[in-house]
Amino acid sequence: MAGNRTFTMIKPDAVKAGHIGAILEKINGAGFRIVAMKYTKLSAEKAGEFYEVHKERPFYGELVEFMSSGPIVAAVLEKDNAVEDFRTLIGATNPAEAAPGTIRALFATSIGENAVHGADSDENADREANFHFAGTEMF
């Protein structure tokens, strides 16, 4: 998967606000191909497991609570240079600092409720995709 696939989640805030279609349109418009996707809800336990890398950070509890607060859309995306290109497409974590036209500039409301998650490395993209999808669910 290295180099040409990444993982994303449309977070509960963007799902609740009705932005799934618009975000997917931005993803497709940027040349990404969706190779796996599901509409699901993380339990607090699963959200904690997914974000375990942040367990020692002060925002961990809030992050787990937020990510288990409502449904998400999990997806694996394919494109050359997928991780880096997707990070550019979604913009800075803080939507106030995100470049105009990026997903977070358009749809995020705060640093905590920033509309989408994007893997930050090929290794994490692989781990995160496999956390949400079986190999037989990625095409």
URHUCOR-V928085 format. One record per residue. SS is DSSP state (@ for helix, = for strand, . for the rest). BURIAL is # if it has 9 or more other ideal C-beta (glycine too) atoms within 8 Angstrom, else .. D_FIRST is the distance of its C-alpha to the first C-alpha in Angstrom with 1 decimal. Layout:
BEGIN
ss={SS SS}
burial={BURIAL BURIAL}
d_first={D_FIRST D_FIRST}
END
This chain:
BEGIN
ss={. . . . = = = = = = . @ @ @ @ @ . . . @ @ @ @ @ @ @ @ @ @ . . . = = = = = = = = . . . @ @ @ @ @ @ @ . @ @ @ . . . . . @ @ @ @ @ @ @ @ . . . . = = = = = = = . . . @ @ @ @ @ @ @ @ @ . . . . . . . . . . . . @ @ @ @ @ . . . . . . . . = = = . . . @ @ @ @ @ @ @ @ @ @ @ . . @ @ @ . .}
burial={. . . # # # # # # # # # # # # . . . # # . # # # . # # # . # . # . # # # . # . # . # . # . # # # . # # . . # . . . . . # . . # # # # # # . . . # # # # # # # # . . # # . # # # . # # # # . . # . . # . . . # # # # # # # . . . . # # # # . # # . . # . # # # . # # . . # # . . . . # .}
d_first={0.0 3.8 6.4 6.1 5.5 8.1 10.6 14.3 17.6 20.8 23.2 26.6 28.7 27.1 27.1 30.7 31.6 30.4 27.7 24.9 25.7 26.2 23.0 21.0 23.1 22.2 18.4 19.0 21.5 19.1 17.1 14.2 13.6 13.6 11.5 13.1 16.1 19.0 22.3 23.1 25.0 24.1 26.9 28.0 26.8 23.2 23.2 24.6 21.9 19.1 20.9 22.2 21.0 23.9 26.4 28.9 28.9 31.9 30.0 28.1 30.7 30.9 27.1 27.0 30.1 28.8 25.4 27.3 30.1 28.9 26.2 22.8 20.3 16.7 14.0 10.3 10.3 8.9 10.5 10.6 10.8 9.8 10.7 13.8 14.9 14.7 16.6 19.2 19.5 20.3 22.7 24.2 24.5 28.2 28.8 32.0 30.1 27.3 27.8 29.6 27.7 24.6 23.7 25.3 28.3 28.9 28.2 28.3 31.6 31.1 28.9 28.7 28.3 25.9 24.5 20.7 18.2 15.2 12.7 13.9 11.2 7.5 8.8 10.7 8.3 6.6 10.3 11.7 9.8 10.8 14.2 14.9 13.5 13.8 11.3 14.2 14.2 10.9 11.8}
END
